[in-house]
Each structure stands twice: as structure tokens, then as C-alpha cells.
């Protein structure tokens, strides 16, 4: 069994990788430090956004980042608000990247 990182540790490591890649990112909602789920909002600075959530495949045990919502930024913000109402332990990281870089597809973050 693979050891699980705490949510706080993962978020700090992710923010450090984004900073090293010169991708602006901010924690807009701080969740449970140990086991909170993480959403990543990508704002492309053109009025649009995409919201990513880590998904778990029960059949294979694989983890992957999937798009939970996308479209006008106000609609994506509404999706974040709905998720926060149902899960107060949720972390939300907001990235600002015109070219859509999240680094979620990179080694160590993709699964």
C-alpha cells in the first residue's frame, strides 16, 4: 500500500512546484490539513476557467485529475461554491495561467 501524503503537505509541495515554474497560484480555501480533498481552479485570464478534481477509479485503484467544471469563470466559481457547501474540509487552489499550465500532468502530480 502506497503511503498517503497529508493534504497540507501535498498542497505546499504543489505550490512550490508551481512557483518554481513561475505559475502564479494561491490557496483560496484551506481545508482539513490531514485528509481534505483538493480542487484546482485554472483561470486563463480571458474570462474562462477550468476546475480539476482528483478522481479515484475503484476498479483499477488509479488516481487521475479530471475536469469537474469548465466555462465562464463565474460558472466555475459557482461550482467551487457548491462543492465547498457539501465539503467544508475542501482545499481550493487557484492558478492564473494564460496558456493553461497546471503541472497536474507531471510526474508525482498526475496520479
C-alpha positions in Angstrom: 0.0 0.0 0.0 1.3 3.4 -1.0 1.7 5.9 1.9 -0.7 8.9 1.6 0.5 12.4 1.9 -1.4 14.8 4.1 -3.4 17.3 2.2 -1.4 20.2 3.7 1.9 18.6 2.7 0.7 17.9 -0.9 -0.7 21.5 -1.3 2.6 23.0 0.0 4.6 20.8 -2.4 2.4 21.6 -5.3 2.6 25.4 -4.7 6.4 25.1 -4.5 6.5 23.4 -7.9 4.2 26.0 -9.4 6.3 28.8 -8.0 9.5 27.2 -9.4 7.8 27.1 -12.8 6.7 30.7 -12.5 3.0 29.8 -12.5 1.0 32.1 -10.1 -1.1 30.1 -7.6 -3.0 30.8 -4.4 -4.8 28.8 -1.8 -8.3 30.3 -1.8 -9.8 27.8 0.6 -7.9 26.0 3.3 -9.4 22.6 4.1 -8.6 19.8 6.6 -4.8 19.6 7.0 -4.8 15.8 7.1 -7.4 14.5 4.7 -9.1 17.3 2.9 -9.8 16.9 -0.8 -8.2 19.3 -3.2 -9.7 21.2 -6.1 -7.5 23.1 -8.6 -9.1 26.0 -10.4 -7.3 27.2 -13.5 -8.2 30.8 -14.5 -6.9 31.5 -18.1 -7.4 35.3 -17.6 -9.7 35.6 -20.5 -12.9 35.2 -18.5 -12.8 31.4 -18.7 -11.7 28.8 -16.2 -11.5 25.1 -15.6 -11.9 23.2 -12.3 -10.0 19.9 -11.7 -10.7 17.2 -9.1 -8.7 14.2 -8.3 -10.7 11.1 -9.1 -10.2 7.5 -7.9 -11.0 4.5 -10.1 -12.4 1.8 -7.8 -11.8 -0.9 -10.4 -8.1 -0.2 -11.0 -7.1 1.8 -8.0 -5.7 4.5 -10.3 -5.9 8.2 -9.5 -6.2 10.9 -12.1 -7.1 14.6 -12.4 -10.4 15.1 -14.1 -12.2 18.3 -15.2 -15.1 18.9 -12.8 -16.3 22.1 -14.5 -15.3 24.5 -17.2 -16.5 27.5 -19.0 -17.1 31.1 -17.9 -15.1 31.8 -14.7 -18.3 32.9 -12.8 -19.8 29.4 -13.6 -16.7 27.7 -12.4 -16.7 29.8 -9.2 -20.3 28.7 -8.6 -19.2 25.1 -9.0 -16.5 25.7 -6.4 -19.0 27.3 -4.0 -21.4 24.2 -4.4 -18.5 21.9 -3.7 -17.5 23.9 -0.6 -21.0 23.8 0.8 -21.0 20.0 0.6 -17.4 19.5 1.8 -16.1 22.1 4.3 -12.8 20.3 4.5 -12.1 21.0 0.9 -8.9 22.8 -0.3 -9.1 25.1 -3.3 -6.0 26.2 -5.2 -6.4 28.9 -7.9 -3.9 29.1 -10.7 -3.6 32.0 -13.1 -2.1 30.9 -16.4 -3.0 32.2 -19.9 -1.5 29.1 -21.5 -3.4 26.7 -19.2 -0.4 25.3 -17.3 -1.3 23.4 -14.1 1.5 20.9 -14.0 -1.1 18.3 -12.9 0.1 16.0 -15.8 3.7 16.0 -14.5 5.4 13.2 -12.6 4.4 13.0 -9.0 1.3 15.1 -9.6 -0.5 13.2 -12.3 -1.6 10.3 -10.3 
